[in-house]
Amino acid sequence: MNSLNSYVLFLILIFITFFADDFLVFVNSITASSSSSDNEYSTFFDTINSINPKASLNPGKNQTPSSASRGSSSCEVWDVSCSEAVLGLARKPENVEWIRGLRRKIHENPELAFEEYETSKLVRAELDRMEIEYRYPLAKTGIRAWIGTGGPPFVAIRADMDALPIQGTVILLFQPAEEAGNGAKRMIGDDALENVEAIFAVHVSHEHPTAIIGSRPGPLLAGCGFFRAVISGRKGLAGNPHHSVDPILAASAAVISLQGIVSRESNPLDSQVVSVTSFNGGNNLDMIPETVVIGGTFRAFSNASFYNLLQRIEEVIVEQASVFRCSATVDFFEKESTIYPPTVNDDRMYEHVKKVATDLLGPPSFRVVPPMMGAEDFSFYSEVVPAAFFYIGVRNETLGSIHTGHSPYFMIDEDVLPIGAAVHATIAERYLVEHG
């Protein structure tokens, strides 16, 4: 199998694993330093063919009408026909059917964080079939694969990607534990981002109609942390409270005081959240307890604000406890890696996504979206290299595709698959053209 077709086939696989919501995927692509005339795959539109593994893999066959009409153009300057060719390839019925089949196969066997053994096995089987080298495992079930020469520029793509038609080096990183466990952090620790100089990621959104692309420059998703505080007093009979040290009273005062951090200490134009979501003093109605446990979450859109919240939450709880003669300890679960930094889009990478989506799908198909208080472990990658995170809409009320990814009724409008694949492919393709 020739390298270009292996490349295209595997990028479809990348797109599928994203919708399993168990893997984060990165593609690290590099243009070759040799001139286009020295390589049999010098022209994307002359060589790209079917991405269905059951179809012919001979160059020149199964081309889209747009690709056939381009002759020897290499799309060094992107135009409408380039976009049409990518969309035409992604929308081929046989390719759409293959994408749909793989996505459904993965969803038949959902796997939790760092337990994605079958999904990883499927990915490695596809890699073996396409004779692509890889290293396994990273972060327990993760994979790093590569194609090509290994020279710059490097671009990384996470998730839904289809045909990225360019010779060179491709590094593919399949990351476990996106939903829990900070898989991204562990992948970085295993050198998953070696040589990567830009990275892009996508997430489905039920807030936008199918195939609508949404993003924004700067902060997009909040940093997120959790806390658990144990406030200790002295146990005693409720009928004789003067013989006890009441942690219920101390904890109640702490809950009230925590609300003042955002309302009275934070800039009202800098969105932040502190929410107490748990309060447990036991169930004995005739006893003042020895301890009370409270807990909750905090969110912010900058690291400075985020870590200021962390500091003030501990100070408020400890000091309020002391006012009522109690002691307190606060745990932020840092050893369990439950702290996620804010996801901040690099301005240049955001503009690149916007330009690609607008040129490929038309201006009405791109929206500037508001920031959200949700969190994403892609934020760890965005702290290391310039990054852009964007959404692709899957909302289709007729089909019932209206529920979020955390709902037991989650489903997607599968018509988004070829569109998302084409968008991701073009993001990487044009990045390489413009930075090569």
Secondary structure, 3 states (H helix, E strand, C coil): CCHHHHHHHHHHHHHHHHHCCCCEEEEEEEECCCCHHHCCCCCHHHHCCCCCCCCCCCCCCCCCHHHHHCCCCCCCCCCHHHHHHHHHHHCCHHHHHHHHHHHHHHHCCCCCCCCCHHHHHHHHHHHHHCCCEEEEEECCCEEEEEECCCCCCCEEEECCCCCCCCCEEEEEEEECCCCCCCHHHHHHHCCCCCCCCCEEEEEEEEEEECCCEEECCEEEECEEEEEEEEEECECEECCCHHHCECHHHHHHHHHHHHHHHHHHHCCCCCCEEEEEEEEECCCCCCEECCEEEEEEEEEECCHHHHHHHHHHHHHHHHHHHHHCCCEEEEECCHHHCCCECCEEECHHHHHHHHHHHHHHHCHHHEEECCCECCCCCCHHHHCCCCEEEEEEEEEECCCCECCCCCCCCCCCCCCHHHHHHHHHHHHHHHHHHHHC
